[in-house]
């Protein structure tokens, strides 16, 4: 039986239509029948009259969402990511909990981040009994510190062909506070004849300091095509990060080398010192043999689909039974 169809009648996944990463992570267990998309037409109004209209509109709009949810998804286990909680009303969230068999929150970001999606979810987590039956994270530190459940099975593999052309190293991600490091890495690798392709998201034109970078966002599936045509994936994390980013999952699933500054990777089950290199300073990066970036030996992590999200869904059922017991 198709795995997505197997879970179709048991789960409902709630996503914000304006975001797509969490949707991509769970895509292999999603069907039109178990996916509930939140959406909000129109821009936020800032005038006094506009705010009055906005409150009036949302009152009835959320009422329509509640009725639609009850009609299609009542009695299922409802799963939210922190992305999908940013704009949902507390009243609607409580109603969804009441009409669901159980509600589950999964953090796809570590809790040290100051994202709006994280701040809102942390507030709700503090009053968990009113909103969620189970809360999960991929971060070992967050699981230990906040008493939530640890889960690492949330990556759906994409069956797409690689992009045309090849490069030694590929990076895709936001600028954040690492612009200087990105420039140093790029310039050094170019100096040792390692071809690089960098897609960097920035909030301001002032951050566009390297003419060789692509300062634009691309669909996640497009990034996978580019990744597949590269030898090495670059992973840069905040020093507070303990969980693995998507770059680790991508390296294992698509059999790619990984260059990362996340020292916690050595504790992972698929860590391989020949395919995964850790650096914390530019000097450590320069100690890596440049030929490692360009060599095209066959890579095989012997991945056994542990990251596929249907494992997560099965674990939810186990944890709910333990909770009831």
For each residue, the residues with C-beta under 8 A, 3 or more apart:
1: 5 6
2: 5 6
3: 6 7 28 29 308 310
4: 7 8 28 29 30 31 34
5: 1 2 8 31
6: 1 2 3 310
7: 3 4 10 11 29 34 310 313
8: 4 5 11 31 33 34
9: 33 34 76
10: 7 76 77 313
11: 7 8 29 34 76 77 78 79 313
12: 34 35 36 69 73 76 77 78 79 100
13: 26 29 30 34 35 36 78 79
14: 36 37 38 78 79 80 84 88 96
15: 19 22 23 35 36 37 38 81 83 84
16: 19 37 38 39 83 84 86 87
17: 37 38 39
18: 39 40
19: 15 16 22 23 83 84
20: 23 24 219 220
21: 24 25 83 108 220 246
22: 15 19 25 26 81 83 84 108
23: 15 19 20 26 27 30
24: 20 21 27 156 158 220 221
25: 21 22 108 154 155 156 246 309
26: 13 22 23 29 30 79 154 156 309
27: 23 24 30 156
28: 3 4 156 157 308 309 310
29: 3 4 7 11 13 26 34 156 309 310 313
30: 4 13 23 26 27 34 35
31: 4 5 8 34 35
32: 35
33: 8 9 72
34: 4 7 8 9 11 12 13 29 30 31 73 76
35: 12 13 15 30 31 32
36: 12 13 14 15 69 72 73 78
37: 14 15 16 17
38: 14 15 16 17 65 84 87 88
39: 16 17 18
40: 18 61 87
41:
42: 45
43:
44: 54
45: 42 49 50 51 53 54
46: 50 51
47: 50 51
48: 51 52
49: 45 52 53
50: 45 46 47 53 54
51: 45 46 47 48 54 55
52: 48 49 55 56
53: 45 49 50 56 57
54: 44 45 50 51 57 58
55: 51 52 58 59
56: 52 53 59 60
57: 53 54 60 61
58: 54 55 61 62 89
59: 55 56 62 63
60: 56 57 63 64
61: 40 57 58 64 65
62: 58 59 65 66 89 91 92
63: 59 60 66 67
64: 60 61 67 68
65: 38 61 62 68 69 92
66: 62 63 69 70 92 95 96
67: 63 64 70 71
68: 64 65 71 72
69: 12 36 65 66 72 73 74 95 96 99
70: 66 67 73 74 99
71: 67 68 74
72: 33 36 68 69
73: 12 34 36 69 70 76 78 99 100
74: 69 70 71 99 100
75: 99 100 101
76: 9 10 11 12 34 73 100 101
77: 10 11 12 100 101 102 103 104 316 317 320
78: 11 12 13 14 36 73 96 97 100 101 102 103 104
79: 11 12 13 14 26 103 104 105 106 316
80: 14 84 85 103 104 105 106 132
81: 15 22 84 85 105 106 107 108
82: 85 105 106 107 108 109 117 118 120 121
83: 15 16 19 21 22 86 108 117
84: 14 15 16 19 22 38 80 81 88
85: 80 81 82 88 93 105 117 120 121 124
86: 16 83 116 117 120
87: 16 38 40
88: 14 38 84 85 92 93
89: 58 62 92 93
90: 93 94 124 131
91: 62 94 95
92: 62 65 66 88 89 95 96
93: 85 88 89 90 96 97 124 131
94: 90 91 97 98 130 131
95: 66 69 91 92 98 99
96: 14 66 69 78 92 93 99 100 103
97: 78 93 94 100 103 130 131 132 133
98: 94 95
99: 69 70 73 74 75 95 96
100: 12 73 74 75 76 77 78 96 97 103
101: 75 76 77 78
102: 77 78 133 134 316 320
103: 77 78 79 80 96 97 100 131 132 133 134
104: 77 78 79 80 132 133 134 135 136 316
105: 79 80 81 82 85 121 124 125 131 132 134 135 136
106: 79 80 81 82 135 136 137 151 154 312
107: 81 82 110 111 118 121 135 136 137 138 139 142 148
108: 21 22 25 81 82 83 138 154
109: 82 113 115 117 118
110: 107 113 137 139 141 142 240 241 242 243
111: 107 118 122 137 139 142 145 146
112: 238 240 241
113: 109 110 118 238
114: 118 119
115: 109 118 119
116: 86 119 120
117: 82 83 85 86 109 120 121
118: 82 107 109 111 113 114 115 121 122
119: 114 115 116 122 123
120: 82 85 86 116 117 123 124
121: 82 85 105 107 117 118 124 125
122: 111 118 119 125 126
123: 119 120 126 127
124: 85 90 93 105 120 121 127 128 131 132
125: 105 121 122 128 132 135 146 148
126: 122 123
127: 123 124 130 131
128: 124 125 131 132 135
129:
130: 94 97 127
131: 90 93 94 97 103 105 124 127 128
132: 80 97 103 104 105 124 125 128 135
133: 97 102 103 104 320 323
134: 102 103 104 105 149 316 319 320 323
135: 104 105 106 107 125 128 132 148 149
136: 104 105 106 107 148 149 150 151 312
137: 106 107 110 111 142 143 146 148 149 150 151 243
138: 107 108 150 151 152 154 243 244
139: 107 110 111 142 143 150 241 242 243
140: 143 144 150 242 243 264
141: 110 144 145 242 243
142: 107 110 111 137 139 145 146 148 242 243
143: 137 139 140 146 147 148 149 150
144: 140 141
145: 111 141 142
146: 111 125 137 142 143
147: 143
148: 107 125 135 136 137 142 143
149: 134 135 136 137 143 319
150: 136 137 138 139 140 143
151: 106 136 137 138 154 312 315
152: 138 244 306 307
153: 306 307 308 309 310 311 312 315
154: 25 26 106 108 138 151 307 309 312
155: 25 246 249 250 253 307 308 309
156: 24 25 26 27 28 29 308 309
157: 28 253 254 308
158: 24 221 224
159:
160: 221 224 225 228
161: 225 228
162: 225 226 228 229
163: 222 225 226 228 229
164: 229
165: 229
166: 195 229 230 231
167: 170 195 196 197 229 230 231
168: 189 194 195 196 230 231 232 293 294
169: 189 194 195 196 197 230 231 232 233 234 259 293
170: 167 196 197 198 226 227 229 230 232 233 234
171: 182 196 197 198 199 200 233 234 236
172: 198 199 200 218 223 226 227
173: 176 199 200 201 236
174: 200 201 202
175: 178 179 182 200 201 202 203 207
176: 173 238
177:
178: 175 181 182 236
179: 175 182 183 207 209
180: 183 184
181: 178 184 185 236
182: 171 175 178 179 185 186 198 200 210 213 236
183: 179 180 186 187 209 210
184: 180 181 187 188 282
185: 181 182 188 189 234 282 285
186: 182 183 189 190 196 198 210 212 213
187: 183 184 190 191
188: 184 185 191 192 282 285 286
189: 168 169 185 186 192 194 196 290 293
190: 186 187 193 194 195 196
191: 187 188
192: 188 189 290
193: 190 290 294
194: 168 169 189 190 290 293 294
195: 166 167 168 169 190
196: 167 168 169 170 171 186 189 190 212
197: 167 169 170 171 214 226 230
198: 170 171 172 182 186 210 212 213 214
199: 171 172 173 213 214 216 217 218 223 226
200: 171 172 173 174 175 182 213 214 215
201: 173 174 175 215 216 217
202: 174 175 205 207 208 215
203: 175 207
204: 207
205: 202 208
206:
207: 175 179 202 203 204 215
208: 202 205 213 215
209: 179 183
210: 182 183 186 198 213
211:
212: 186 196 198
213: 182 186 198 199 200 208 210
214: 197 198 199 200
215: 200 201 202 207 208
216: 199 201
217: 199 201
218: 172 199 222 223 226
219: 20 222 223
220: 20 21 24 223 224
221: 24 158 160 224 225
222: 163 218 219 225 226
223: 172 199 218 219 220 226 227
224: 158 160 220 221 227 228 250 254
225: 160 161 162 163 221 222 228 229
226: 162 163 170 172 197 199 218 222 223 229 230
227: 170 172 223 224 230 233 250 254 256
228: 160 161 162 163 224 225 254 256
229: 162 163 164 165 166 167 170 225 226
230: 166 167 168 169 170 197 226 227 233 256
231: 166 167 168 169 256 257 293 294 295 296
232: 168 169 170 256 257 258 259 292 293
233: 169 170 171 227 230 247 250 251 256 257 258 259
234: 169 170 171 185 247 259 260
235: 245 247 248 258 259 260 261 262
236: 171 173 178 181 182 260 261
237: 241 245 260 261 262
238: 112 113 176 241
239:
240: 110 112
241: 110 112 139 237 238 245 262 264
242: 110 139 140 141 142 264
243: 110 137 138 139 140 141 142 264
244: 138 152 247 248 249 262 264 265 268
245: 235 237 241 248 249 262
246: 21 25 155 249 250
247: 233 234 235 244 250 251 258 260
248: 235 244 245 251 252 258 260 262 265 268 270
249: 155 244 245 246 252 253 307
250: 155 224 227 233 246 247 253 254 256
251: 233 247 248 254 255 256 257 258 275 276 301
252: 248 249 255 270 301 303 307
253: 155 157 249 250 303 307
254: 157 224 227 228 250 251
255: 251 252 299 300 301 303
256: 227 228 230 231 232 233 250 251 299
257: 231 232 233 251 275 276 277 292 293 299
258: 232 233 235 247 248 251 265 275 276 277
259: 169 232 233 234 235 276 277 279 285 288 293
260: 234 235 236 237 247 248 265 276 277 278 279
261: 235 236 237 278 279 280
262: 235 237 241 244 245 248 265 278
263: 266 278 280
264: 140 241 242 243 244 267 268
265: 244 248 258 260 262 268 271 276 278
266: 263 271 278
267: 264 271
268: 244 248 264 265 271
269: 306
270: 248 252 301 303
271: 265 266 267 268 276
272: 275 276 301
273: 276 277
274:
275: 251 257 258 272 299 301
276: 251 257 258 259 260 265 271 272 273
277: 257 258 259 260 273 288 292
278: 260 261 262 263 265 266 284
279: 259 260 261 282 284 285 288
280: 261 263 284
281: 284 285
282: 184 185 188 279 285 286
283: 286 287
284: 278 279 280 281 287 288
285: 185 188 259 279 281 282 288
286: 188 282 283
287: 283 284
288: 259 277 279 284 285 292 293
289: 292
290: 189 192 193 194 293 294
291: 294 295
292: 232 257 277 288 289 295
293: 168 169 189 194 231 232 257 259 288 290
294: 168 193 194 231 290 291
295: 231 291 292
296: 231
297:
298:
299: 255 256 257 275
300: 255
301: 251 252 255 270 272 275
302:
303: 252 253 255 270 306 307
304:
305: 308 311
306: 152 153 269 303 311
307: 152 153 154 155 249 252 253 303 311
308: 3 28 153 155 156 157 305 311
309: 25 26 28 29 153 154 155 156 312 313
310: 3 6 7 28 29 153 313 314
311: 153 305 306 307 308 314 315
312: 106 136 151 153 154 309 315 316
313: 7 10 11 29 309 310 316 317
314: 310 311 317 318
315: 151 153 311 312 318 319
316: 77 79 102 104 134 312 313 319 320
317: 77 313 314 320 321
318: 314 315 321 322
319: 134 149 315 316 322 323
320: 77 102 133 134 316 317 323 324
321: 317 318 324 325
322: 318 319 325
323: 133 134 319 320
324: 320 321
325: 321 322
